[in-house]
């Protein structure tokens, strides 16, 4: 699946729960990851941090990360989030806040219930210091 191929047209629901999003195959989480990265890559502050990144691979890694971070099943060899972001110098709370906002927007775009968007945001928020390497 390519980032540009993820349109989510068959993956939306007016009342999708976090459990629904994480159940079954990774198609829904991958669609959310694709929508998220389209937003990130359109942002002049964030896009340069992905200049040398294969975005199809990145979207797949994010889907697996989201599945695990949000309480779903995932591979046991999850990559350390601090190490994964160590090479990204100059990241600040502004960067993290934008990423969090785009993630919430992508989850809403796919019909995730607002209480679950808030829960997902709170779970990702716990990673702020690791992502920002502080």
Backbone as JSON Lines, residues from 0, in Angstrom:
{"i":0,"aa":"X","n":[0.86,-1.18,0.0],"ca":[0.0,0.0,0.0],"c":[0.9,1.23,0.0]}
{"i":1,"aa":"X","n":[0.63,2.17,-0.86],"ca":[1.39,3.4,-0.93],"c":[0.65,4.52,-0.22]}
{"i":2,"aa":"X","n":[1.41,5.46,0.32],"ca":[0.83,6.58,1.05],"c":[-0.24,7.28,0.23]}
{"i":3,"aa":"X","n":[0.02,7.5,-1.04],"ca":[-0.94,8.2,-1.88],"c":[-2.17,7.35,-2.21]}
{"i":4,"aa":"X","n":[-2.05,6.03,-2.01],"ca":[-3.17,5.13,-2.3],"c":[-4.16,5.04,-1.15]}
{"i":5,"aa":"X","n":[-3.78,5.52,0.02],"ca":[-4.63,5.39,1.19],"c":[-5.65,6.51,1.18]}
{"i":6,"aa":"X","n":[-6.88,6.18,0.83],"ca":[-7.9,7.23,0.83],"c":[-8.95,7.01,1.9]}
{"i":7,"aa":"X","n":[-8.99,5.81,2.44],"ca":[-9.89,5.55,3.55],"c":[-11.36,5.56,3.2]}
{"i":8,"aa":"X","n":[-11.7,5.57,1.94],"ca":[-13.11,5.71,1.57],"c":[-13.98,4.58,2.1]}
{"i":9,"aa":"X","n":[-13.42,3.41,2.29],"ca":[-14.2,2.29,2.83],"c":[-13.95,2.08,4.31]}
{"i":10,"aa":"X","n":[-13.21,3.0,4.93],"ca":[-12.77,2.76,6.29],"c":[-13.4,3.7,7.3]}
{"i":11,"aa":"X","n":[-14.29,4.54,6.9],"ca":[-14.84,5.51,7.84],"c":[-16.12,5.01,8.48]}
{"i":12,"aa":"X","n":[-16.37,5.54,9.64],"ca":[-17.59,5.22,10.37],"c":[-17.95,6.47,11.16]}
{"i":13,"aa":"X","n":[-19.21,6.69,11.34],"ca":[-19.65,7.87,12.08],"c":[-19.38,7.72,13.57]}
{"i":14,"aa":"X","n":[-19.12,6.51,14.02],"ca":[-18.96,6.28,15.46],"c":[-17.93,5.18,15.71]}
{"i":15,"aa":"X","n":[-16.75,5.35,15.18],"ca":[-15.68,4.36,15.31],"c":[-15.03,4.5,16.68]}
{"i":16,"aa":"X","n":[-14.88,3.38,17.38],"ca":[-14.22,3.42,18.67],"c":[-12.74,3.12,18.5]}
{"i":17,"aa":"X","n":[-11.97,3.41,19.5],"ca":[-10.55,3.09,19.49],"c":[-10.36,1.59,19.34]}
{"i":18,"aa":"X","n":[-11.17,0.81,20.03],"ca":[-11.09,-0.65,19.92],"c":[-11.39,-1.11,18.49]}
{"i":19,"aa":"X","n":[-12.38,-0.48,17.84],"ca":[-12.69,-0.82,16.45],"c":[-11.51,-0.51,15.54]}
{"i":20,"aa":"X","n":[-10.88,0.64,15.77],"ca":[-9.75,1.07,14.95],"c":[-8.6,0.08,15.06]}
{"i":21,"aa":"X","n":[-8.39,-0.46,16.24],"ca":[-7.24,-1.32,16.5],"c":[-7.51,-2.8,16.24]}
{"i":22,"aa":"X","n":[-8.76,-3.16,16.0],"ca":[-9.08,-4.57,15.8],"c":[-8.84,-4.98,14.35]}
{"i":23,"aa":"X","n":[-8.72,-6.26,14.15],"ca":[-8.58,-6.79,12.79],"c":[-7.24,-6.45,12.17]}
{"i":24,"aa":"X","n":[-7.25,-6.31,10.84],"ca":[-6.0,-6.01,10.16],"c":[-5.61,-4.54,10.38]}
{"i":25,"aa":"X","n":[-4.51,-4.14,9.84],"ca":[-4.0,-2.8,10.06],"c":[-4.5,-1.79,9.03]}
{"i":26,"aa":"X","n":[-5.47,-2.14,8.2],"ca":[-5.92,-1.23,7.14],"c":[-6.4,0.1,7.68]}
{"i":27,"aa":"X","n":[-7.18,0.07,8.75],"ca":[-7.71,1.33,9.29],"c":[-6.61,2.18,9.91]}
{"i":28,"aa":"X","n":[-5.73,1.55,10.68],"ca":[-4.64,2.3,11.31],"c":[-3.69,2.83,10.22]}
{"i":29,"aa":"X","n":[-3.45,2.05,9.18],"ca":[-2.61,2.51,8.08],"c":[-3.26,3.68,7.35]}
{"i":30,"aa":"X","n":[-4.55,3.66,7.22],"ca":[-5.25,4.78,6.59],"c":[-5.12,6.04,7.43]}
{"i":31,"aa":"X","n":[-5.24,5.9,8.74],"ca":[-5.05,7.05,9.64],"c":[-3.62,7.56,9.51]}
{"i":32,"aa":"X","n":[-2.65,6.65,9.5],"ca":[-1.24,7.05,9.36],"c":[-1.02,7.79,8.04]}
{"i":33,"aa":"X","n":[-1.62,7.32,6.96],"ca":[-1.5,8.0,5.68],"c":[-2.08,9.4,5.71]}
{"i":34,"aa":"X","n":[-3.25,9.54,6.3],"ca":[-3.89,10.86,6.42],"c":[-3.04,11.79,7.3]}
{"i":35,"aa":"X","n":[-2.51,11.24,8.38],"ca":[-1.65,12.01,9.28],"c":[-0.42,12.53,8.53]}
{"i":36,"aa":"X","n":[0.26,11.65,7.8],"ca":[1.48,12.08,7.12],"c":[1.22,13.03,5.96]}
{"i":37,"aa":"X","n":[0.08,12.94,5.34],"ca":[-0.26,13.95,4.31],"c":[-0.34,15.33,4.95]}
{"i":38,"aa":"X","n":[-0.88,15.4,6.16],"ca":[-0.96,16.68,6.87],"c":[0.44,17.16,7.28]}
{"i":39,"aa":"X","n":[1.24,16.25,7.81],"ca":[2.59,16.59,8.23],"c":[3.42,17.09,7.04]}
{"i":40,"aa":"X","n":[3.33,16.4,5.92],"ca":[4.15,16.76,4.76],"c":[3.7,18.07,4.12]}
{"i":41,"aa":"X","n":[2.52,18.54,4.43],"ca":[2.05,19.84,3.94],"c":[2.43,20.98,4.89]}
{"i":42,"aa":"X","n":[3.06,20.65,6.0],"ca":[3.43,21.63,7.02],"c":[4.91,22.01,6.84]}
{"i":43,"aa":"X","n":[5.17,23.28,6.6],"ca":[6.54,23.75,6.35],"c":[7.47,23.57,7.55]}
{"i":44,"aa":"X","n":[6.94,23.52,8.75],"ca":[7.76,23.31,9.93],"c":[8.16,21.85,10.09]}
{"i":45,"aa":"X","n":[7.24,20.94,9.78],"ca":[7.47,19.52,10.02],"c":[8.07,18.77,8.83]}
{"i":46,"aa":"X","n":[7.67,19.11,7.63],"ca":[8.09,18.37,6.44],"c":[9.61,18.22,6.3]}
{"i":47,"aa":"X","n":[10.4,19.25,6.6],"ca":[11.85,19.09,6.44],"c":[12.46,17.96,7.28]}
{"i":48,"aa":"X","n":[11.82,17.6,8.37],"ca":[12.33,16.52,9.21],"c":[12.15,15.15,8.55]}
{"i":49,"aa":"X","n":[11.4,15.11,7.47],"ca":[11.14,13.85,6.76],"c":[11.73,13.87,5.34]}
{"i":50,"aa":"X","n":[12.64,14.82,5.07],"ca":[13.18,15.0,3.72],"c":[13.84,13.75,3.18]}
{"i":51,"aa":"X","n":[14.47,12.97,4.02],"ca":[15.19,11.77,3.56],"c":[14.49,10.49,4.0]}
{"i":52,"aa":"X","n":[13.2,10.57,4.17],"ca":[12.44,9.45,4.71],"c":[11.56,8.84,3.64]}
{"i":53,"aa":"X","n":[11.55,7.52,3.57],"ca":[10.6,6.81,2.71],"c":[9.26,6.85,3.43]}
{"i":54,"aa":"X","n":[8.36,7.67,2.93],"ca":[7.11,7.91,3.64],"c":[6.19,6.69,3.66]}
{"i":55,"aa":"X","n":[6.32,5.8,2.7],"ca":[5.52,4.58,2.75],"c":[5.96,3.7,3.92]}
{"i":56,"aa":"X","n":[7.27,3.58,4.1],"ca":[7.81,2.82,5.23],"c":[7.44,3.53,6.53]}
{"i":57,"aa":"X","n":[7.58,4.85,6.55],"ca":[7.28,5.63,7.75],"c":[5.81,5.47,8.16]}
{"i":58,"aa":"X","n":[4.91,5.49,7.2],"ca":[3.48,5.32,7.51],"c":[3.22,3.94,8.1]}
{"i":59,"aa":"X","n":[3.88,2.93,7.58],"ca":[3.73,1.58,8.13],"c":[4.25,1.49,9.56]}
{"i":60,"aa":"X","n":[5.4,2.14,9.82],"ca":[5.94,2.14,11.18],"c":[5.02,2.89,12.13]}
{"i":61,"aa":"X","n":[4.45,4.0,11.66],"ca":[3.53,4.75,12.51],"c":[2.28,3.92,12.82]}
{"i":62,"aa":"X","n":[1.79,3.2,11.84],"ca":[0.6,2.36,12.07],"c":[0.89,1.34,13.17]}
{"i":63,"aa":"X","n":[2.05,0.7,13.12],"ca":[2.41,-0.27,14.15],"c":[2.61,0.42,15.5]}
{"i":64,"aa":"X","n":[3.25,1.59,15.48],"ca":[3.45,2.34,16.72],"c":[2.11,2.73,17.33]}
{"i":65,"aa":"X","n":[1.22,3.28,16.51],"ca":[-0.09,3.7,17.02],"c":[-0.85,2.52,17.61]}
{"i":66,"aa":"X","n":[-0.81,1.4,16.91],"ca":[-1.52,0.23,17.4],"c":[-1.03,-0.15,18.79]}
{"i":67,"aa":"X","n":[0.28,-0.15,18.99],"ca":[0.83,-0.51,20.31],"c":[0.59,0.59,21.34]}
{"i":68,"aa":"X","n":[0.85,1.84,20.94],"ca":[0.72,2.96,21.89],"c":[-0.71,3.14,22.36]}
{"i":69,"aa":"X","n":[-1.66,2.79,21.51],"ca":[-3.06,2.99,21.86],"c":[-3.7,1.73,22.43]}
{"i":70,"aa":"X","n":[-2.86,0.75,22.77],"ca":[-3.35,-0.4,23.5],"c":[-3.68,-1.62,22.66]}
{"i":71,"aa":"X","n":[-3.39,-1.59,21.39],"ca":[-3.66,-2.73,20.54],"c":[-2.47,-3.66,20.45]}
{"i":72,"aa":"X","n":[-2.65,-4.77,19.74],"ca":[-1.55,-5.71,19.58],"c":[-0.52,-5.14,18.6]}
{"i":73,"aa":"X","n":[0.69,-5.59,18.76],"ca":[1.75,-5.16,17.87],"c":[2.97,-6.01,18.08]}
{"i":74,"aa":"X","n":[3.97,-5.82,17.24],"ca":[5.17,-6.64,17.35],"c":[5.91,-6.35,18.66]}
{"i":75,"aa":"X","n":[6.52,-7.37,19.22],"ca":[7.23,-7.22,20.48],"c":[8.5,-6.38,20.35]}
{"i":76,"aa":"X","n":[9.06,-6.31,19.15],"ca":[10.31,-5.6,18.96],"c":[10.07,-4.13,18.65]}
{"i":77,"aa":"X","n":[9.15,-3.52,19.36],"ca":[8.85,-2.1,19.16],"c":[10.11,-1.27,19.35]}
{"i":78,"aa":"X","n":[10.33,-0.34,18.44],"ca":[11.51,0.51,18.46],"c":[11.4,1.54,19.58]}
{"i":79,"aa":"X","n":[12.51,1.78,20.27],"ca":[12.55,2.77,21.32],"c":[12.3,4.15,20.73]}
{"i":80,"aa":"X","n":[11.27,4.82,21.23],"ca":[10.84,6.11,20.67],"c":[11.92,7.18,20.83]}
{"i":81,"aa":"X","n":[12.63,7.16,21.93],"ca":[13.7,8.14,22.15],"c":[14.81,7.95,21.12]}
{"i":82,"aa":"X","n":[15.24,6.73,20.92],"ca":[16.29,6.45,19.94],"c":[15.85,6.8,18.53]}
{"i":83,"aa":"X","n":[14.6,6.51,18.23],"ca":[14.08,6.78,16.89],"c":[14.08,8.27,16.55]}
{"i":84,"aa":"X","n":[13.98,9.12,17.56],"ca":[13.92,10.56,17.33],"c":[15.23,11.29,17.67]}
{"i":85,"aa":"X","n":[16.25,10.57,18.13],"ca":[17.5,11.18,18.58],"c":[18.19,11.98,17.47]}
{"i":86,"aa":"X","n":[18.08,11.54,16.23],"ca":[18.75,12.23,15.12],"c":[18.03,13.5,14.69]}
{"i":87,"aa":"X","n":[16.83,13.72,15.2],"ca":[16.03,14.88,14.81],"c":[16.31,16.04,15.76]}
{"i":88,"aa":"X","n":[17.35,16.77,15.46],"ca":[17.77,17.87,16.32],"c":[16.85,19.07,16.17]}
{"i":89,"aa":"X","n":[16.66,19.78,17.26],"ca":[15.88,21.01,17.22],"c":[14.39,20.84,17.39]}
{"i":90,"aa":"X","n":[13.94,19.62,17.7],"ca":[12.51,19.43,17.94],"c":[12.11,20.13,19.24]}
{"i":91,"aa":"X","n":[10.96,20.78,19.2],"ca":[10.47,21.52,20.37],"c":[9.02,21.13,20.64]}
{"i":92,"aa":"X","n":[8.49,21.72,21.68],"ca":[7.08,21.51,22.0],"c":[6.17,21.96,20.86]}
{"i":93,"aa":"X","n":[6.59,22.97,20.12],"ca":[5.8,23.44,18.98],"c":[5.64,22.32,17.96]}
{"i":94,"aa":"X","n":[6.74,21.62,17.65],"ca":[6.68,20.49,16.72],"c":[5.74,19.41,17.25]}
{"i":95,"aa":"X","n":[5.93,19.06,18.51],"ca":[5.13,17.99,19.1],"c":[3.65,18.36,19.1]}
{"i":96,"aa":"X","n":[3.35,19.61,19.45],"ca":[1.96,20.05,19.47],"c":[1.32,19.96,18.1]}
{"i":97,"aa":"X","n":[2.06,20.33,17.06],"ca":[1.51,20.21,15.71],"c":[1.25,18.77,15.33]}
{"i":98,"aa":"X","n":[2.21,17.91,15.65],"ca":[2.05,16.48,15.37],"c":[0.82,15.94,16.08]}
{"i":99,"aa":"X","n":[0.68,16.29,17.34],"ca":[-0.48,15.84,18.12],"c":[-1.78,16.35,17.49]}
{"i":100,"aa":"X","n":[-1.79,17.59,17.04],"ca":[-2.97,18.15,16.39],"c":[-3.3,17.44,15.1]}
{"i":101,"aa":"X","n":[-2.28,17.13,14.3],"ca":[-2.52,16.41,13.04],"c":[-3.0,14.99,13.29]}
{"i":102,"aa":"X","n":[-2.47,14.36,14.33],"ca":[-2.94,13.02,14.66],"c":[-4.41,13.06,15.06]}
{"i":103,"aa":"X","n":[-4.78,14.02,15.9],"ca":[-6.18,14.14,16.3],"c":[-7.07,14.4,15.09]}
{"i":104,"aa":"X","n":[-6.61,15.26,14.18],"ca":[-7.39,15.56,12.97],"c":[-7.56,14.32,12.11]}
{"i":105,"aa":"X","n":[-6.49,13.53,11.97],"ca":[-6.57,12.31,11.16],"c":[-7.52,11.3,11.8]}
{"i":106,"aa":"X","n":[-7.47,11.17,13.12],"ca":[-8.38,10.25,13.8],"c":[-9.84,10.7,13.64]}
{"i":107,"aa":"X","n":[-10.07,12.0,13.76],"ca":[-11.43,12.52,13.55],"c":[-11.88,12.31,12.11]}
{"i":108,"aa":"X","n":[-10.98,12.49,11.18],"ca":[-11.29,12.32,9.75],"c":[-11.82,10.92,9.48]}
{"i":109,"aa":"X","n":[-11.34,9.94,10.23],"ca":[-11.78,8.57,10.03],"c":[-12.92,8.17,10.96]}
{"i":110,"aa":"X","n":[-13.51,9.17,11.63],"ca":[-14.73,8.92,12.38],"c":[-14.54,8.44,13.8]}
{"i":111,"aa":"X","n":[-13.32,8.56,14.34],"ca":[-13.12,8.14,15.72],"c":[-13.9,9.04,16.66]}
{"i":112,"aa":"X","n":[-14.56,8.44,17.63],"ca":[-15.34,9.2,18.6],"c":[-14.44,10.18,19.34]}
{"i":113,"aa":"X","n":[-14.99,11.33,19.68],"ca":[-14.19,12.4,20.31],"c":[-13.55,11.95,21.62]}
{"i":114,"aa":"X","n":[-14.26,11.18,22.43],"ca":[-13.65,10.72,23.69],"c":[-12.45,9.83,23.43]}
{"i":115,"aa":"X","n":[-12.47,9.08,22.32],"ca":[-11.33,8.24,21.98],"c":[-10.2,9.06,21.36]}
{"i":116,"aa":"X","n":[-10.52,10.14,20.66],"ca":[-9.49,11.05,20.15],"c":[-8.74,11.64,21.35]}
{"i":117,"aa":"X","n":[-9.48,12.03,22.36],"ca":[-8.88,12.6,23.57],"c":[-8.02,11.56,24.27]}
{"i":118,"aa":"X","n":[-8.5,10.34,24.38],"ca":[-7.74,9.26,25.0],"c":[-6.46,9.0,24.22]}
{"i":119,"aa":"X","n":[-6.56,8.93,22.91],"ca":[-5.39,8.7,22.07],"c":[-4.38,9.83,22.25]}
{"i":120,"aa":"X","n":[-4.85,11.06,22.28],"ca":[-3.97,12.21,22.48],"c":[-3.26,12.14,23.82]}
{"i":121,"aa":"X","n":[-3.98,11.75,24.85],"ca":[-3.37,11.63,26.18],"c":[-2.31,10.54,26.2]}
{"i":122,"aa":"X","n":[-2.55,9.45,25.5],"ca":[-1.57,8.37,25.45],"c":[-0.31,8.81,24.72]}
{"i":123,"aa":"X","n":[-0.49,9.49,23.61],"ca":[0.66,9.97,22.84],"c":[1.39,11.07,23.62]}
{"i":124,"aa":"X","n":[0.65,11.88,24.35],"ca":[1.26,12.95,25.16],"c":[2.3,12.4,26.13]}
{"i":125,"aa":"X","n":[2.11,11.2,26.62],"ca":[3.06,10.62,27.57],"c":[4.43,10.39,26.94]}
{"i":126,"aa":"X","n":[4.51,10.49,25.63],"ca":[5.78,10.27,24.91],"c":[6.52,11.56,24.59]}
{"i":127,"aa":"X","n":[5.95,12.69,24.98],"ca":[6.52,14.0,24.62],"c":[8.01,14.09,24.95]}
{"i":128,"aa":"X","n":[8.39,13.8,26.19],"ca":[9.78,13.96,26.59],"c":[10.71,13.01,25.83]}
{"i":129,"aa":"X","n":[10.23,11.81,25.53],"ca":[11.06,10.87,24.76],"c":[11.23,11.34,23.32]}
{"i":130,"aa":"X","n":[10.17,11.82,22.7],"ca":[10.26,12.31,21.32],"c":[11.17,13.52,21.25]}
{"i":131,"aa":"X","n":[11.08,14.39,22.26],"ca":[11.89,15.61,22.27],"c":[13.26,15.4,22.92]}
{"i":132,"aa":"X","n":[13.55,14.17,23.3],"ca":[14.84,13.79,23.89],"c":[15.25,14.69,25.04]}
{"i":133,"aa":"X","n":[14.35,14.77,26.01],"ca":[14.71,15.57,27.21],"c":[14.4,14.79,28.47]}
